[in-house]
Structure formats: structure tokens, C-alpha cells
Amino acid sequence: MARGQLSFRRRHPNLIRALLFAATFFISFGAGLAYGAWALVCRGGKCPPVEALEEYTPRQTSKLYAVDGRFIAELGAERRTLVKLDEIPEHVQQAFVVTEDKRFYSHAGIDWRRVIGASIHDLLARSWDEGFSTITMQLARNVFPETITREKTPVRKIREGKVARAIEAKYSKRKILELYLNQIPLGNGAFGVETASQRYFGKSVRNLNVAEAATLAALPKAPERYNPRKHPDRAIQRRNTVIDLMRRNHLISDSDARGAQAFPLQLANKAESGDIAPYFVEWIRQQLDEQFGKQVYEQGLKVYTTLDLDMQSAAERSLERQLRRIEFGQFGRFRHETYEHYIARSLAGTEVGENSPYLQGALLALDPRNGAVRAMVGGRDFYDSKFNRATQALRQPGSAFKPIVYAAAIQSGRPPSYIVDDSPIEIPQMAGKVWAPKNYDGRFEGPMPMRRGLYESRNLVAIKVGMELGEQTVINEARNFTQVLSPEEPWLMVDMMKDVIRRGTAAGAVWGAGFHIPAGGKTGTTNDGTNVWFIGYTADLVAGVWMGFDRPQKIMGDAQGGRLAAPAWTQFMSEVYRRKPAPPDWPRPLSIITREIDVSTGMLQTPYCPRDLIATEFYIPGTEPTQECDKHYPGFLGAGVPDSTGAYPPPPAYQPTPVPPPSTGRVIPGAAPVPRPGRATDTLGLGTPPHAGRSPTDTSRIFTVPRTPRSPTDTGRRSGNDSLTKQRIQ
């Protein structure tokens, strides 16, 4: 072998010289190129001065607090809480060092052994998969992102290495590690080990065990891929790898390693981790951003809001529990993809699309006395869909709009006993079409009082009342609601809406479920069951629940607000009032009077009226009936059939009292309603009602109310930011 080699060299001396010359040239050229790049990479101020670390203070987040002063969340591009290295347990420090840079204490900023190994690997793989950044290099990249970008190029690596060397020459290892552990991004919006510890485990980094420390140390490699909230199985696998690294480097014993690897992944709940009310937090952030700009993200403001954390937790639990009950088929067959199936698909890496395909929901709770937002749920999963369905979605309210119509009727002088005929109507449309609205059940019940029309949610009754009032009257009522009612008028509306809960469309889900605190409400369902609502209230809390799909489609068969949405409201309110005293009933105004009436006629009862038709009704003085019932009289045989013997002739036909001038603002009971001056006499001009053939459940399109332009985050009528108390910026 030696002879063969010697013979080759002697036989090809020129080739050998050429190869040696070429090798020397390329090595020299490479060395010169590397030296030139090293010397020139920071020319022209392209590298930051490391002296800036002397006064470097990471951006501080603004903090949000609840109405009772409890912490809600942080606001900022980087959520971070600083801690000293002495406050970080040794096993936490060791977990990061052994995972990210095991020769951290022996190199001067660049681990040359790792550089050579990673370079060979990348050349063979023709990629940049294998990195060689040390802790100091990562620190340089994280502290100076404006000058050291994250692009994968040789120039960036050289610049990063040179800055790292300068940092090592000026600062101690302890200082470098402290800065690194407070700066490193660890996913879920957390920067630094203290914030990450709070968000994942609900406790300070001072109290982490080995397993939890290893979970955090596993994140810098790929924070989203190993996020323990989104991918718990991957997080545990990566955590156990870190624990094994600690064992092999003699940082923990074999028994401690086995115990840590067997330790279950115990993540904090949302309240403990500062991850509660994300839709509310984002809504507040948008308002603060408009008012304070960059201060929100850099100056560590303290913002006190009206949110009640206990109510918020109850709202999130109640809504999600009811949505899962619907998906699991407890209210009938559910044909759509469930939330659990969707999450399983997304974890498996399947493309899931832009719109969430699963059943969504929203819940908003306010204090009716001042408009303060107490709870807000804008969807089921903020991290999957940040669209806030409580403040941004524009959905038809269905029958939940009917109280506006009836409030306008009460204000016009019609009492709750005002009789309206629940019978079919046909309204001519354009192109010769006819609109023939129906009730949800497809039946017509004939004449009935407005009170019953409301609590049974009879579409034809609301339609006819609205037609009598005129479109503009209803529009004005919606625009000026609560600002135009006398004390007596809202009390009557509350009493009518109590019947929705006691014996109407929400009776089974509210009263029947054991919620007997004085409350009123209204159900709502739109065309083909695409949206279901329940909006209810007590004297000190009003809450609305919506359910539906982001792309409107029928939820299921027999989808009604009283069946699907109202149970979530009941669960929420029941939990709220287990923690706080129930409010009293609404006090009846002294001016309200009562009369015993026949509910089938709305007139004063007589001894001949059937007992099951007699009821006590409330009236604003001047709207009470003055005539006795003319339907039931001696010899009445029931169902409107008079005595054929003639022994008891019916009373004379009732002659209505003349209608007073429009300026009185009152309608005499029994009189035919007359349009007021200035109102369009064509009470059938309802804009563009739905075409014939639409589902009868959607009465929300009967009156087209022009929207007043407003911010997407404006959920109330009050000016300013109702959800913010006077902001105390500290």
C-alpha cells in the first residue's frame, strides 16, 4: 500500500502540487473571506452597541384588572414579568442550559464544536435545519431584533456571532443568563420564564418542579409545536427528552428523572393563567389602542375594568356546557361537525379552513343600572377564531325584536289586554308575489291579548301590532328605547316579559328548570333555525345568549331559542345568584291600576264570563277598559254560541268611544287604531318583507331598521367606553 502511494506521488508530482496548491488557495480564500466578513459585517452601524444592555429594560405590558381589583390579563406585543436570576431555581436554569447550550459556561459566545458539526450536517442535508445558536447568540437576536433579523442567511449568523462575542466580553455569564431567561419567547403570548410559568402552570417560576421546568425548557426549539395547551402529547414527549438530557449530564438522579417523566401535565385553568375573557380583553385593547396608542404596549399601564371574573367564568362554563349538550344530541340529532372533532382534525394537521365549521355561541352580560359589562364571551375558542360574535357579528334577532314592537304599542296607549287577531294575512309584494307570514307552529289562534301574543311569540300578532303602529313608529322606538318611556310603561313591559319565563316560550328552560328569581326575557329564532337567542334579565343583571354557525345554516330540527339558548342563560344566572343575593322584584308604580277582565275580549269581566277567562290585568290610568264584556251574557252556551231560545237576548252591540285627537298619545281600548298624522297611511309598506315561502319563524325582517353607524366594538347606547371605569393609569 505504501509502495503504491509512493509510486503514485513519484509518477504524478505535478498533480500532487496542483492539488496542494488548490487546497491551500481555497483554505486561504475561505479564511480571508471569513475574516473579511467578520471584520466588515458590522460596518456602518449594522451591529448594535452592546453597551445598550447596561440600561436595557424590556417592554413592560399593561395590566387589566377586574371590578374587584383581581388581575385579568396583560396587554402588549410581549407579555413579560421580570425576575432576578437569584429568584429562578437552579433546576430551571439547568434545564434551559442543558437543552439550548450545554457548553454555555465554557465558550465565549460561539460554540465552535457545535458550529462545525451543524455546518457539516447542513451541507450534507442542503438545508439550514441544524442550528448552532448559543444562549448568548439567541439573546443578541431577541434583544436587538431591528438589526439582527431572523432570516436564515450566513450574514445574519456572522453578525449574531460577533454581537454575542461582544456581549460575552462585557458581561458575566450570570447577567447573560438572567437577560436570556427574561427575554426568551415561550409561546402562548408569554415572554420570559416568569410569565410562561404563570400562563401555563398558574404559579411563579420560583415554585416550579423539575417536570414543569423541563416543559418550559422544551419550548424555545418550537414554541407553537410544543405548546402544552394545544399539543399536550408533543409537549410531554419533548419534556421527557429534556429530563433525560438533565439525567445524562448528571444534573438530576435516575430516580428523580423517572419521577419527573411520570409526572402528569397539570396546566392551570384560565383564571389562574391569566387567560380568561380573551374576547373581552381584545375588545378593551382596541379601545385603549385608540386612546393611548403605544403607551399601552410599552409603559405598563394599569387599567381597571367592570368585568366580574366570577360571572365571566360562569358565562364561559354555561355556554360551552350547553353547546356540547347540543352537539352530543341531547336536544335531537345534530348533523354538523362537533368542536371536539374539529380540534382533533386540526391537531392531526388537517387543513381546517378560515371559518370555524362548528356550532358557535356568544354571551354578553351587563348591569342594566349603568351599562357596565360584567361578562363577555365572543366565541368558543379565541385562539382558533378571534372574531368576536358578541360585538362584531351582525345577526338577525328574530323574535327577540318583538319587545320593541310591543313597547311602542304600550307607549301609544294600548294596554297588555289589547286584543289582536292571530289570523292569516297576505301582503302583496313586487312582481305580483304575495307574502303570507305564519307562526312557528303553523297554527292561528284567533283573537288574543297582546300579553299572550308576546309570551307565546305569535308572529301574526306582532306583525299586526306593528302594522297598526306604522313602520316609522317602531323604528323610532328601537332608536330611542328607554329614553322615551315613562316609569309605568317599562314596568308593564317587564310584567309582560315575565310571562315569557313563567308560561311562555322559555318556561320549560327557565321556570321549569328551577330559576324562580323575578326575571323577564324573550326568545328569538330566525329563518330555518339558523340563529337562536335568549335575552333575559333581573333587576340587576341582563344577559343575552346567541347560538349559530359562522356561515348561517340550520342548527338542527326544531331549533328554537327557548330550547337551545335559554338553558345556557338559566345555567349562567343560576350560578351567578348562588354567589350573590337575589335582587328584589321590580316595584310597581303607585299609579298603575288593576282591573278584572275577560282575557278573550279585553273588557271588564261579568258574572257570565267563564272563570278560566278571567284575569287581573295592569293598566296605566286612561287605558283601562270601561265597558263590560259583550261576548258572555245570560244564556251563553260557550264558544260564542248564543241562547237559541231567545230567553236571554245578547246585549246591544258595543259602540266604541270616539278616537281622541292624536296629540293625546293614547288609544281608547276597543277603538279601531287610526294612523297618527304624519305617519304613512300605507301600513303595509314594510320595506321589502321576505319573499313568500320563507320560514315563518323569522319576523325580524318585517321592519327594516336603518343602522346608526358605529364602531364594531360598540355594544351599547351609552357614550364612551361603558366597560371601562374612570381609568386610573399608574
Steps between C-alpha positions, in 0.01 A plus 500: 500500500781743593693405186195565287453839659866591466500387143193716426658813651820440306312433182266808535693769685339784306150381583588476864641852495188629327271339751698633793508844345124491438433386854724770641335759280144409595585477868670836486221647294239365740692628799543838336133513406396405851735758650375766261139416574573503873679834474248670271168350611443772758630786288275804475324438830344173388572342838345645816724630782501243777530783754126543453451194719616704801175696493293248310149460637264272309166647404253478785144389439189682616291304746121470513313458826145394576239703683623359834866567422595145402743456211349412161771513234796682355497715188805538285691364206713307752341389826782497751566523875864543600671292770856495636718196434517431873121456498514234227560151645822326399320209334315747274831660398655158441210380287540792259881484488524125437234522228605816319874534562668232712846661464364843596741539793809406297472690170535872431177553310548253214516121544747411223456124543131546443563730202712237323254217568196703393675627186592146387144385565349793308738452204408134473130571542512812280291688752520723808324250727786462748561818696795591719377810684624521855304659783699819448427500126129449568512789747659726239227407251218554749626826649593664169235377251525821294863437399524122539207353313383138496576436132710187447809640324877476566522878545240496777682214675833679483348822633325309776825327596699823507245673724498191724879516536476868593233422760715224651799735518304758699254309719514208739339165428249562778394831348468344155293208630273732699432715193440190289252339741302826517505552123444160338162451318321194639173492307142579597590870501751454783853645506736399777478214748290684760217590262511156337485334841194705593322439170563126481506397865332788684793553736831679526818354349627484859261210566557283190602137540742317268226376264353848462845654453573248224165584335604865472854413388351291219328801344778721348563241225144546364260685735183429300582140412561408865234726653363287787152651466465426132716188470529329841630169360783670313577716803533196728723318251730800462497561878615144567784546251618804697476306826714224349759759394512626858550143625778419249682818595476404870279794591233274656506143624348203318218475753422872473496469123257207509272690738505814286426307181203332668364831632166589337467817296300724733416829328335794674141584429424817307446718805827388661701547181374846414329359192142579595265717295723523189222657290439764764873565535538551125194728494653713776839498325346648186344783699820569692703495181278772353538715810859441615686349204851366572473574871285190537782275381805670645422690820331241720163667556253368754142489370202428725194360324146405597545128429390262776734198491255268673225591253744463211596150610135409541421638154776300332404178677126535443528579131751226423305242703179571308672500161651159575159368610359609165788342307467174694137466393316576825258729314462290188721377220795731429633451146793743498865464597554533874759722662688198638523340155622828353775533761607139439529573128704814559740319736547233234614770259192487277412822319201648684419816300449861601150485650434283802261226381376406847205643695589839647354703782524834677392633838498860619400609852447862604397688810175669384543778755814642340581297188815345651620185322516218757574207266576457131545180301552565131547140387610155606872521427675837472823345374315321222280798406554851632177630343290637786142390445381708795620833356573450130244258361193643325222244544123521471345496849186310399219523752738658753408827325130469586525681838593814305172473308296441813677780688397737222144369534500556878633850448226571247233420761426137427480296823630142533138383463463663157346237271672409172381233259751221449376416151656467152578802286630536148704804402560574131864528400688612195476296181157374600625292791320469831650485847296278731679484840423216738560408861777260597253216566303571182177561695284809554331551837259783419447812715730524801644772726839648423634345822435150370628593155832595659551207738396246235701691236216505247640648183170620358413691816832689494466563127152645531591714800794635303280568200255692717780710648675563174854417398651833605354476850674167555824631353495800732427277799803286419723804461387675817419200719497575877543869436134557422309280744320617812553302824169318448568388143819298564341343807217369282751366246696327776182340629409378152849358446488320834230285343747384232689329783202395713270357231638589158763384254777485765293356785644150480862609476483769770208471743474126449874466566458654844596862438231693691675830563292789362607526138376577151624402158434423137592216270604547139528271197574598140423343164555125484648497852832657399519726808354442845488757780395550854528840665391516861548722800450556868498833681882507515623288207405459133653225288460398138591164345541430127577175321554427133762435233743751354366402160123505568337160474226318684623391841271199532136401483269703725775752574343764724646755735295363787638146448864567417609844624284547810655205694844667478349822638338309786824322589689829496248694709456215747876485561520878536227511765648214695786739575306822555163598649204488266366843405151608606208515262437821312284732714163574343444873437226638722311632200452153349143377546346154466178371349335160486452425131389233259823423316315391186351847453726729702187642661380507861387161621139426580342224708438316173861482384659152538724490804798375299484816286509744791831656597638805675670739261709810564434838339635848469211728599302592193564174318285273718178353353174673595249268331389162626552187295247482217592145399371312804148562630208306655432194291847494341576142400869536446722537195306811397169315453198704630186358661271392212190521719508876503445507875826683551562733207856630459577850617502785250807515278781696659555841344865609528585830656614756240874505448662799677721744309842356418668747735369307802733212417243246631283241328162433659463125560256346254536778248641431156858627489547793265837602352632819654544812284829500316521121499478322168145372461626199312572287806580208270807680368742297700807555288580174326351214704622148438380330185215257525613158603749607769490325831236663723738521795686808381304813581815703531475618140151645537639835606826608342665730751785710357818449698672796656869485399706394797824333588492118479585489866208724604249273669296757686321829468705684756774733394858425580637165609242343728731214585766731638467678828681829530837369393761529767827497311791435727 
